[in-house]
Structures are given as C-alpha cells and as structure tokens.
Amino acid sequence: MSPVNRDDSSGEPFADARQPLTRKEIRAREKAVTAESGDAVPEQAYESGEEVHAGAGAARQSAPAASVSGADSARTAAIPAPPVAVPAASAVPEAHVPDARPVPAAEPIPAAEVPDAPQVPPTIHDPADHADAGAHADTVPGNTASEVHGAQSEDAPHFDEFARGHHAEFEPGHHYEDSHHYDADHETYEDHAPYEHQAVGHQLLAGAETTATVNRPSKKVRRRRRFVALLLTLALFVTATVVGAQFLKPLLGENKPSDYPGPGTGQVKVSVVPGEGPVSVAAKLEEAKVVANADTFMTALTASGGTLSPGEYDFKQEMKNSDAVSVLLNEGQARVMYFALNAGLRIDESLQAISEGSGLSVAQLKALSDSPKQFGLSSKAKNLEGFLAPGEYRFPLGSTAKEILTKLVKTTQDELKAQGVTDAAKQYDVVTVASIVQAEGGQAEYKDVAGAIYNRLKPTNTETNGLIQSDATVTYGLGKKSFHIDEAEKADKSNPYNTYAIQGLPVGPIGSPGKTAIDAAAKPNKNDYLYWVTINLDTKETKFSKTLAEHNVFVEQYNTWCEANPGRCV
C-alpha cells in the first residue's frame, strides 16, 4: 500500500505536531472554528488548497501529498486529511490580542459524514519530494517520529505532507516575529477540552476584555470624575431651584414691590372702624392699591409711633408708604371726628357716643337736642329722640355740635320724605311707631308688627280698645331696659310712655329707628293681627295672633325659652 494511504492506528495522527503556526495557518483555523458554529465554508478555501473546516468537528481535507495511480488514486481522493493538532495559543500578534486562549483541534470526521463536503482531486507529486520532505522533517526539532506520542510511523504521510509543505516557513533557529514560540510538551489537547465550544471570536474578545481591564482608569481619575459629576449635579440643582423660585414668587406674593414711588392718582375712601387694628387696615390699603405692600406699610406705621383713629379717610392709589401713614394719622391734614350710632339707641346713649367721637361735651349736645324746633321737628317733639339716624359719621375737625346734629336729623327726615312722609307732625308719629317696631320685633317681621300696631290704634278695635300694650314703651318711660314689667308698672298712668294704661301712641319715640324700621312704619303690611310676641331673643322670632287666647300660647313659648336661657329675660 502506498504511504499516502497508510495510517497508523496506534494513536491520533499528528497528535504531537506542535510547530508554531503562521498567520496564514491561524486564519485557516479561525475559518475552521467559524465553520463549527454553522457558518458556510467559502469556496475560495477549496480553490486555494487551504484546509477547510465545516461544522463542529468537521473533517479537514487537503490535497494528497504523494503520487498515486490507478485504483489507489481514486481511493486516495476519498480519504480525508487528518487534522493537525492546534497549538494551545493562537499566533495572533500581541499588540492586538494578548492572552488569547488556545484553540482546541477539531476531531477528524470521515468525509462521508460531512454533508456536501467537496471532493478535492488528488495531486501527483514526485517521489523524490517525499524523500526530501522526510529528510528535512527529521532535522526539525520536536518533529521526529519518536515524539509523535511515541508511536507515529516514520513514513506517516500526513506528517510528511505537513513538513514538506511548510519547511520553507519553519526553520530551526529562526525567529518568527508573527508567531509565538510554543512548547509542544507544555499542554495537550485534553487540557483545553472545556473550551471546545468557544469560537475564535470569543477568544479574541476575551483578549480585548483583558486589555480593557489593564487600561481601567486609576482610582485618582475615578475620584476626579465622581467629584466633577457631583459638582455638575449640584449646579443643576441650584439652577433648577433659582428658576423655580422665579415662578413661585408671583404665587407667594414675594415679587410685590416694597413701595410705590408716589404721589399717586385718583381718590380712594378707606374706613377704619372702632377697634380695628393696624394689620387689618394695612391689608385694606393694599387691596385698594393705596400701598404696594402691607408689610412695609406696617413697618412705616410702627416707626411713626402714631395711633389709629376710627373714621373714613381719603387716599390716592399708589401712594408712598410715608404719605399713606400721614393721611391715616391726620398729619398735615384736618383731623376728623368719627363716631358710630347703632339702631335702637336712646337719646342719652346717642349723645354720649357723639361726644366721645367728636370731643364735644354731652351738655352742649343735650342743650341743642332739647330744642328740637330749630331742627324742623314737630311741636310735639321734646327733644331729638328718634331722629338721630344710626350709622357711621366723619366730620372735619372743628365742626360744631349743631352742624353734627343737623346732619343726623336731616338723614332721618330725608328717609321719611323718600317714603312719602313730608308733614312734620306725620313724620313724628311715623318715627314713634318705627321706634316701637325697632324695639319689639325682628327685622323680618317689621312690617307685620307695624301693621298690628296700626290695627290696635283703630277706633273700631274692641279687642284692645286702642291700647298698644308694649313693654318696651313702659320700660323706656321708667328709664330702664328690661323685658319684664309687673302689674303695678303696667297700671301706672303717670308714665306717659305706659301704653298699657294710656290709649294711642306714646308721647314720643323710644329710640333711634333704623332705615328698615322707618320704611316699615311708613308702609306697613295690612293684616288682622292684634298681638305679637318675640319668643326667641337671639333669633328675634316673632309670633302673631288675632285673639288673646292664641297669644297666650305663644307667651308660654317665650317663657319656656327664658327658662332654658337663664339671665337673658330680665
């Protein structure tokens, strides 16, 4: 049998062929590993005569190295070339892939088991080439027949072919810069069995990862980068805070100007009620756009050391804080006299309030009140009781007592005229009825109470016989304020205001009625009621009836409320 077709069965062919590989051989093995992953084998590999790898563990085929003839040539063409052992480390230049893992050699598979494996025609060589190749192979260190697992035949055709084909590239003692020196006895194929499933691409990546690890930035560089990132984050946070604050300022009112430049325009009236504090007044002024900022105005007002006085003040819009303080404290302007009168006050209570607000004496005011004719009242009037209209008043400093009282009386007279009551005598009677309505009923029932009073005054009334029978009138004549009177007080005819004993209206009003009560007395509701009683002093709920029996039921309700609210019905 020709040496080409003889194989040694004592071990793997070329198991110890550990010569360094050239770059060309490395590329061929990379293609083989790629083919094991399922990639197609390029056609040019067959055309160039290079080794071809197909699939995992695919057979390697190369042109036969020996001359064949006849039947042996046909048989030789079908015999695949045995695989050459792959060194543990691929000869990849160190500059690109350091520490590359060894590529395990693929086990030979008969060509018959490889699908669609191309059949390479045999090549006829000169026998003399075999001799030269074998002789030269013996001179290569580490390639003797005794070193191939100790059982390789000296005429092994595959080794001869390998040695003959590559002796020009591997010479003893010559240094190859594109390859690594590899000791064949250092590692065996079995040492790399766990890596059989890895592709060359994975091995190359492993080398790249090693390089990346070597080139990792130092701790100093990493600390510097973290510090820079921290500074950038802090700067971004501060910027976002500043920008966000600009949007929030209008919502929080922090963008308000501290003061207007002044002197201001237009005219705005702002009232200061009794007991009102500077904080409330400052808020009013800011809301009316008199001052720009209530807080800074409060600072200016506190620094002035002045005190607030009740009254109505004239301001301009967009005034300086100092100018607004001067107006409020009457600096450089005429002081005002301010007072407020509540509905239902009696004449002495009204005169006292006027005195406190104006600085005028009570005696001076009372002397004028006791001469009501000079104010246009009826001759029946003994004083200005009932005609001092309730409300808030502001008079310039220096105003006289007569000017003040004239103003209050005129206000009541104007309201009567507005309701169609122009005669002085008639005005006096209407004000008297209005004062009783103000004291006896709740505002919701004012017109019904006025209607019941007029029903009692009718000459045809036989139920009450012209008696109004108002507790409020009796207590007024007694000079006290109470909701209860006894039978003796009811029978006392010496009291000109005793409507239980004296028919008709009392001699005069019993207090200062408000506008609503005056309107009710001037235009009462028409009804059949003769009795009324307020059963709840808090809500002023008033009950009406046509008979005394019905009225007494409501009186019991009033007594029950008084028992439930001790100290109220006195």
SULZI-V777728 format. One record per backbone hydrogen bond with DSSP energy under -0.5 kcal/mol. NH is the residue of the N-H (numbers start at 1). CO is the residue of the C=O. If there is no record, write none. Layout:
nh:co
NH:CO
NH:CO
//
This chain:
nh:co
5:2
6:3
9:7
11:8
15:12
17:14
18:16
26:22
27:23
28:24
29:25
30:26
31:27
32:28
33:29
34:30
35:31
36:32
37:33
37:34
38:35
39:34
42:40
45:42
46:42
46:43
47:43
48:44
49:45
49:46
50:45
55:35
56:36
58:55
60:81
72:69
73:70
74:70
75:71
76:72
77:73
78:74
78:75
79:76
80:78
81:60
85:14
90:101
92:90
96:93
97:93
100:97
103:87
104:102
113:110
114:110
114:111
115:113
117:114
120:118
121:119
125:123
129:126
130:126
131:127
132:128
133:129
134:130
135:131
136:132
137:133
138:134
139:135
139:136
140:136
140:137
141:139
143:140
147:144
148:145
149:147
151:148
152:145
152:148
156:153
157:3
157:6
160:156
161:157
162:158
163:159
164:160
165:161
166:162
167:163
169:166
170:166
171:169
174:171
177:175
179:176
184:182
186:183
187:183
191:188
192:189
193:190
195:192
196:193
198:195
203:199
204:200
205:201
206:202
207:203
208:204
209:205
210:206
211:207
212:208
213:209
214:210
215:211
216:213
222:218
223:219
224:220
225:221
226:222
227:223
228:224
229:225
230:226
231:227
232:228
233:229
234:230
235:231
236:232
237:233
238:234
239:235
240:236
241:237
242:238
243:239
244:240
245:241
246:242
247:243
248:244
249:245
250:246
251:247
252:248
253:249
254:249
255:249
256:253
260:319
265:317
268:315
270:268
270:313
272:311
273:271
276:273
281:277
282:278
283:279
284:280
285:281
286:282
287:283
288:284
289:286
290:285
291:285
297:293
298:294
299:295
300:296
301:297
302:298
303:299
304:300
305:301
305:302
306:301
311:272
313:270
315:268
315:313
317:265
318:289
319:290
324:320
325:321
326:322
327:323
328:324
329:325
330:327
331:326
332:330
333:330
337:395
338:336
338:357
339:393
341:391
344:512
345:342
350:346
351:347
352:348
353:349
354:350
355:351
356:352
357:353
358:354
359:355
365:361
366:362
367:363
368:364
369:365
370:366
371:368
374:371
375:372
376:373
377:372
381:378
387:384
388:384
389:387
389:408
391:341
393:339
395:337
397:335
399:396
404:400
405:401
406:402
407:403
408:404
409:405
410:406
411:407
412:408
413:409
414:410
415:411
416:412
417:413
418:414
419:415
419:416
420:417
421:416
422:420
427:423
428:424
429:425
430:426
431:427
432:428
433:429
434:430
435:431
436:432
437:433
438:434
439:435
440:436
441:437
442:540
445:442
446:443
449:445
450:446
451:447
452:448
453:449
454:450
455:451
456:452
457:453
458:455
461:458
462:460
467:464
468:466
469:499
471:469
474:470
475:471
476:472
477:473
478:474
479:475
479:476
480:475
482:480
490:486
491:487
492:488
492:489
493:491
495:492
496:494
498:495
499:497
501:498
502:498
504:466
507:496
512:345
513:511
518:514
519:515
520:516
521:517
522:518
523:519
525:447
527:525
530:545
531:545
533:543
535:533
535:541
536:541
540:536
541:536
543:533
545:531
551:547
552:548
553:549
554:550
555:551
556:552
557:553
558:554
559:555
560:556
561:557
562:558
563:559
564:560
565:561
568:565
569:565
570:568
//
